[in-house]
Amino acid sequence: MLDRSAQLATRYLRTPEAARILGISPRTLEKYRCHGNGPTFRKLGGRVVYAIDDLQAWADQAACRSTSDPRYVEARAAGLGHR
C-alpha cells in the first residue's frame, strides 16, 4: 500500500508533466497560469502543481464538434488548445 506522500505525488503533477499530458509546452502552460486562463493549480511548498482531475476538466472545456461550434470560438479566446 502506498504511503500518504506517495499518494499525493501520484495525484499532482509539476508543470512539465502537466504540459506533456495536455500536449502543450511547459512555457505555454506557465503563460496560461499567469493570464488566468489555464487549468486550476496549487502552490505547495513553493512548487506549482496540477491535479490530474483539474487538467482533465480544463481540457474537457475545449471539446468541440467543429470549427463552427460556438464553443470553439470561446475555447480559442480562453486559450484552450485544439489539436
C-alpha positions in Angstrom: 0.0 0.0 0.0 1.2 3.5 -0.9 2.1 5.9 1.9 0.4 9.3 2.1 3.3 11.2 0.4 3.3 8.7 -2.5 -0.4 9.0 -2.9 -0.1 12.8 -3.2 2.7 12.5 -5.6 0.6 10.4 -8.0 -2.3 12.9 -7.8 -0.3 16.0 -8.5 2.0 16.9 -11.4 4.6 19.6 -11.8 4.4 21.9 -14.8 6.5 19.8 -17.3 4.5 16.7 -16.6 1.1 18.5 -16.8 2.1 20.2 -20.0 3.1 16.8 -21.5 -0.3 15.4 -20.7 -2.0 18.3 -22.3 0.2 18.2 -25.3 1.5 21.8 -24.9 4.8 23.3 -23.9 5.6 24.0 -20.3 6.1 27.7 -21.2 2.6 27.8 -22.7 1.2 26.3 -19.5 3.1 28.9 -17.5 1.7 31.7 -19.7 -1.9 30.4 -19.2 -1.3 30.3 -15.5 -0.1 34.0 -15.5 -3.0 35.1 -17.6 -5.5 33.1 -15.6 -6.9 31.1 -18.5 -5.2 27.8 -17.7 -6.1 24.8 -15.5 -6.5 25.2 -11.8 -3.2 24.9 -10.0 -1.9 24.7 -6.4 1.2 26.2 -4.8 2.5 23.6 -2.4 5.8 24.2 -0.6 6.8 26.8 -3.2 6.1 24.5 -6.1 3.3 24.8 -8.6 1.4 21.5 -9.1 -1.7 20.5 -11.0 -4.2 17.9 -10.0 -4.9 15.3 -12.8 -8.6 15.8 -12.4 -8.2 19.6 -12.9 -6.2 19.0 -16.1 -8.9 16.8 -17.5 -11.7 19.2 -16.6 -9.8 22.1 -18.3 -9.2 20.0 -21.4 -12.8 19.0 -21.5 -13.9 22.6 -21.7 -12.2 22.8 -25.1 -14.2 19.9 -26.5 -15.9 20.9 -29.8 -17.5 19.1 -32.7 -16.5 21.5 -35.4 -15.0 24.9 -36.0 -18.5 26.3 -36.4 -19.3 25.2 -32.9 -19.9 28.3 -30.7 -17.8 26.7 -28.0 -14.8 26.6 -30.4 -14.6 30.4 -30.6 -15.0 30.6 -26.8 -12.3 28.0 -26.2 -9.9 29.7 -28.5 -10.5 33.1 -26.9 -9.8 31.5 -23.5 -6.6 29.9 -24.7 -7.8 26.3 -24.6 -5.8 24.4 -27.2 -7.3 22.5 -30.1 -5.4 19.9 -32.0 
